[in-house]
Amino acid sequence: MKKILSTLAAGLAISVLLAGDPQEAKAGDKHGDFMIRGVVTGVLPDADATVKLNGTRIPGAGADVSDEVVPATTLTYFFNDHWAVELFCCFAKHEVEGTGVLNGVKLGDTWIFPPALTAQYHFNPDGTFKPYVGAGVQYIHFFDESSKLGPGTSFALDDGFGFTLQGGLDIAVGEGWYINADVKKTWLGMNGRFGGTGITADVDLDPLIVSAGFGYRFNLSDLLGGHGTTAAYEELK
């Protein structure tokens, strides 16, 4: 519970810091062309692993990857009131543990950097409740891996690239501010190696990424100059 509360506080702090001075919230625009969100995210892998020793499958051996709760950020650019593109990212540290005949064996841990880029369609642009759907890709970079199999062993994971589907809801609370809930599902496979042991693993990671937090929508023109509102774009069509 302490971990969840601390990450919730961190996510809310990110949202406030990215949005800038609260006194400038009046510059928010529900038709703005840019949205920044600070969210708390659950990264929930649905791992299915085939474990091998010197190239031969170990019957009944598998591996699982821990669920983690972390602060995250999204950046969304609106081409108009309906179409947008979003970049999501966070950092998380996961534990890797054996399953089946390896049940309870601590295999290793790793940090991940999992940016996801999705194209989105937003419904009900003038309403309070604004659902959206999206599809795109996610790239997961693994770094700072550490083996738990003893001295003289190492752990390495190949980076992965997969297809992502997304669904979410923005709830307008006024002056450009929103409450957000979002779910992403990615289908992604990668390979792992434990140096010094002959053990390798083929892993379908397939994470579910669940987020909730706050967002602030505004016009880039407020920062960069020029025309930035999707409302103006619609009038020109």
N, C-alpha and C positions, 0 to 999 in steps of 0.2 A: 504493500500500500504506500509506503514512503517513497518507493521508486516511482510509482505512478503519479503521486502528488507532485514530486519534484520535477518530473518531465512535463506535467501539465503546466506548472508554473513557468518552466522554461519556454514552452510553446507560446504561452500567452505573452511572455516578455518579448519574444521574437516578433510577434504580431505588432505590439505597440512600438517597438524600436523601428521596424521596417516602415510603419505607417507615418512615422515622424511625430511632430508636435501635435498633441490632441487638440490644441486650439485651431489647427489647420484642417480639422476634419470637415468643416463646412465646404471645403473645396471638393469633397467627394461627389461623385456623379454616378447614378445608376446606369447611365449609358456611357460611362468612361471606357477608354480603350485598354486599360491596364488594371490588373488586380494582383495584390500581394496578400498571401495568407500565411499566418503562423499557426501551425497545427500540432497536435499530439498524435503520433502515428504508432500503430501496432504493426510490426513486420512479422508475419505469421507464416513461415515456410511449411509447405506440405511435401516434405522430402520423401523420396523413394529411391533407395540406393542399392546398387549391386556391388558387393565387396569381393575383391579378388586377391589371391596370394600368388605372386609370380605368374600372373596371367590366368590362373584357374579360379573359377568362382568358388567361394566358401559357402557351402549349403547352409541356408538359414541365417546368414549374416547380413545385417543391414546397418543403416546409420540414420540418425535424425538430427535436425538442426533446431536449436532453441528459438522460442518466440521472444521478441523483445519489444519494449515500448520506448520510443525516442521522440524528441522534438524534430520537426521538419518544416520545410518552407516550400511554397509553390509560387510560381510566377506565371500569370496568364495574360496573353495579349489577345484582344478582341478585334477581329477584322470588321465585324459589324455586330448587331445585337444578338445574333444567333451563332455565328461561327467564331471559334477561338482556338488557340494552341496553348498548351500548358506544359511547363517544365516543373517536375517534382524532384526534390532530393532531400536526403538526410544521410547521417552516418549511424551505423549500428554495429555492436559487437555481439557475435553469436557463438554459442558453445556447440560442438559437434560430439555426439555420444552414440555408442553402438546400440543396436537393437537385435532382437532375435538371440542367436547364440552369443552375441557380443553385448547382450543387455547389461547396462550399467557401466560399461567400459568408457572412460573419458578418452576420446580420440584426439581432440584438439580444440582450438578456438581461432576465430578470425574476425577482423574488422571488414565491413562491407561499405561500399559507396555505390548506391543503386539508383542513379538518375533515370527518370521515366519521362518520355516526351509523347504527348497525346494530342490528337486533333479532336475538338469537341463541338457538339451541337447543344445550344442552350435554349430551353423552352421558356415561355411566359416572361419575356424580358421586362414587361411593365408591371408584373405582379410582385407580391411579397415573397412567394415561394417560387424559386427558379430552379427546377431540376435540369440536369444535363447528363449526356452520355458521351463517351469518348473511346477512341481506339488508337493504339500506337505501339511504341517499342520501349523496352527497358533494357539497360545495360548494367550489369553488376560487376563491379571491380572488387576483388578480394585483396587485402593487404594485411601485413603484420600477422601472418598466420603463425601459430605456435602448436607444436606437437605435444601431446600428453602421454606418449607411449614410452617415455624414458629417455635417458641420456643417449646421445648419438643418433637420435631420430629427428626428422624434419617433416614439415607439413606444408603442402602447396596446393592451391586451388586455381584452376584456369578461370579466367573471366568468362562470363556468360552473356548471351544476347537472346531476348525472347519477345514474344508478342503479348500485348497488354490490352485488356478491356477495362472500361471504367464507367462508373455511375455515381452521381453525386447530387447534392442539393445545397443551394445557397438560400438563406433566409434573410431578407433585408430587414435591418433594424434602424435604418435612417442615416442620413448624412454620409452615404457611401460605405457604411459599415455592414458586414454580413456575418452571420453564423454559418459555418460550413460543416457538412458531413460528406465523406467520400470513401468509396471502395474501389480498389484496383485488384485485378487478378492477372498474374503473369505466368506464362508457360515457358520454362527455361531449363535447359540442361547444362551440366558442366562436369568436369573431371577433377578428381583429387588424387594426390600421391603422398605417401608417407615414406620419405627417404630413409634408407637404412633398415627397412623392414620387408620390402617386396610387396607391401599392401597398396592397392589402388582401389578407387571407387568411381563408378559411373553414377551420377546423381541427377535426378529430376527434382529441381528445387521448388518450382511452382509456387511462389509466395503469394499470399493474400495480404494486401496492404490496406489497413483500415485507419482513417484519419478523422479528426474532429477539431475544430478550432474557430478562429476568427479571420475575416478578410476585410480588406479596404480597397475599394474601386475608385479610380480617379482617371484623369486624362494626362497622358505623357506630355501634352503641350504645356501643362502647368510647370513642368521641369525643364523641357527642352525647347519650348516655343513652337508655334505653328498650330495646325489643326489636329486634334486628337480624339474627338468625341465620336462614338458610333452613331449618335443621333444625327449629327451633321452628315455623316456618311450616308445614312438612310435617306435624308432629304435630297441628296444629290443624285440618288438612283432614279 
